[in-house]
Amino acid sequence: MKKKLFLTGATGKLGSILVKFLEKEYKLISVGFKNKPKNGYRLDLTKKDRVINFLNRIKPDIIIHLVAITKVDFCEENFVKAHEINFVTTKNLVDWSENYKVRFIYLSTDQLYDSPKFNNEKDEKPKNFYAMTKYFSEIAALSLKNSLVIRTNFYGYFPTHKDSLVDWFINEIKNKKKISLIKNIFFNPIYVKQLCKYIMILINYKKIKGILNLGAKNKISKGRFLYKLAEELNLDKKNLKFTNVDKINLKAYRPKNMTMSVKRIEKIIKKPMPSIQEGIKYLVNDLKNCNEF
């Protein structure tokens, strides 16, 4: 018999891709916050009584919690809303889960890191409000005995979301807009389909608990990442200009180095994580196969 898996944020960017992986192996019960996913439900996770009643009906074996406001500047200017969506939703799920033997997986962020090295799982330094909401949500999730927090940064092609970084970047170039590429913020993002494959593996690794970084094996600046994408897609690069993040008017502080150490996940899977270049090529191949480019 297939295990019941409860997925939140099924209509979001990651959720819309992860659903396709999960529905093949699990009895999937998916919910969206604003929109109802196909074959799923709409559920306001900020309402504790509704959450408890819903979970009491379905009694899942596994919960994967994706719901979050991830726009850093929005969170900085909207404390109450960010707290409600990012923390309260998590706490409500945790409060139900603590009475059941549920595998609880929470998706967090690399925004918690800010040091000059490859950050390991104990190096958290949340310095903006978005990062704080995720940090306290992690603490709530980790209060459960069978929980896993995945810190990550992903990118990709999302057919149901045309507001992604990749879509924005390609459209700006095609419209001959000038684009500032940030050269002094470093990270090691992972392509969304690669991330989904690792999540599928980790669901059943019940002995793997605590915090786990999931990213590419090498680091890159945010600007160089987009420049490489333009190269792979043979896009015109004449309007691309490198700059420092300090010269851009942003509401929230941005960590300069969010690069995650992936030693722990590599030890678990017994092989290296994919490189950033491999991820970009995977993305480009998907874009071309879907006639999106």
C-alpha positions, 0 to 999 in steps of 0.5 A, spaced: 500 500 500 502 506 498 504 511 503 500 517 504 504 524 503 501 531 504 504 536 500 503 544 502 505 549 497 503 544 491 501 550 486 508 554 488 514 553 483 517 547 487 511 544 488 508 544 481 514 540 479 515 536 485 508 533 485 510 530 478 515 526 482 511 524 488 504 522 485 508 516 481 510 513 488 505 516 493 498 517 495 499 524 494 494 529 498 496 536 495 494 543 498 495 550 495 494 556 499 491 561 494 490 556 489 487 549 488 492 544 485 489 539 480 486 533 484 488 537 490 485 542 495 485 549 497 487 550 505 489 556 509 494 553 513 494 559 518 488 557 521 490 552 526 483 549 527 482 547 519 489 544 519 488 540 525 481 538 522 484 536 515 490 532 517 485 528 522 481 526 516 487 524 512 492 522 517 498 522 512 505 518 513 509 524 511 508 531 510 513 536 506 512 543 507 513 548 502 509 554 503 513 560 504 513 567 502 520 567 499 521 575 496 526 577 501 524 585 500 517 583 501 518 580 508 522 586 510 516 590 509 511 586 511 513 583 518 506 580 520 504 577 513 511 574 513 511 571 520 504 568 519 505 565 512 512 562 514 512 561 521 505 560 523 503 555 518 509 551 520 507 551 527 500 549 526 503 543 522 508 541 527 503 541 533 499 536 529 505 532 527 507 531 534 502 526 536 503 522 530 509 518 527 510 522 521 516 523 517 516 531 517 520 535 511 521 542 511 524 546 505 528 552 508 533 557 505 540 558 504 539 566 506 541 563 513 548 563 511 553 569 511 560 567 512 566 567 507 567 560 507 562 554 504 557 554 510 556 547 514 549 546 517 551 549 524 553 556 521 547 560 520 547 567 521 540 570 519 540 577 518 534 579 514 527 578 516 525 572 511 531 568 514 529 569 521 522 567 519 525 561 516 530 560 522 524 560 527 520 555 523 526 550 522 526 550 530 519 548 530 520 543 525 526 540 529 522 539 535 519 533 532 523 526 532 523 524 525 524 531 522 528 533 516 530 541 514 533 541 507 536 548 506 537 550 499 536 555 493 533 552 486 532 555 480 528 552 474 523 552 468 516 552 471 511 552 466 505 554 471 509 560 473 512 565 468 515 570 474 521 566 475 528 568 475 530 565 469 523 567 465 525 574 467 532 574 465 530 571 458 525 576 457 529 582 459 534 580 454 530 579 448 526 586 450 533 589 449 533 591 457 539 593 461 541 588 466 545 589 472 548 582 474 551 582 481 558 580 482 559 580 489 554 575 492 555 568 491 551 561 492 551 554 489 544 553 487 541 547 484 536 545 478 529 544 481 529 537 477 535 535 481 533 538 487 526 533 486 530 527 485 534 528 492 528 530 496 525 523 493 531 519 496 531 523 502 523 521 504 525 514 505 532 515 509 528 515 515 535 515 519 537 522 516 534 527 520 536 534 522 539 540 517 541 538 511 544 543 505 542 541 498 546 545 493 551 544 487 558 542 489 561 549 486 559 556 488 558 562 483 556 569 483 549 571 482 551 575 476 556 570 473 550 564 474 546 568 469 551 570 464 553 563 463 545 561 462 546 567 457 552 563 454 548 557 454 542 560 450 546 564 445 543 570 448 545 577 446 550 579 452 551 586 450 546 589 455 549 585 461 553 589 466 556 587 472 555 591 479 556 590 486 549 589 490 551 595 495 549 599 489 542 597 488 537 600 492 534 594 496 530 594 502 533 588 506 540 586 507 543 580 502 548 576 505 554 576 501 556 568 501 550 563 502 554 558 499 553 551 502 557 545 504 554 539 501 559 534 504 553 531 509 549 530 503 555 527 499 556 522 504 549 520 505 548 518 497 556 516 496 557 521 490 558 528 488 553 533 488 552 535 481 556 542 478 552 548 477 554 547 469 551 541 469 544 544 472 544 549 467 545 544 461 539 540 464 535 547 464 537 549 457 535 542 455 528 542 458 527 549 455 529 547 448 525 540 449 519 544 451 519 549 445 520 555 450 526 557 447 
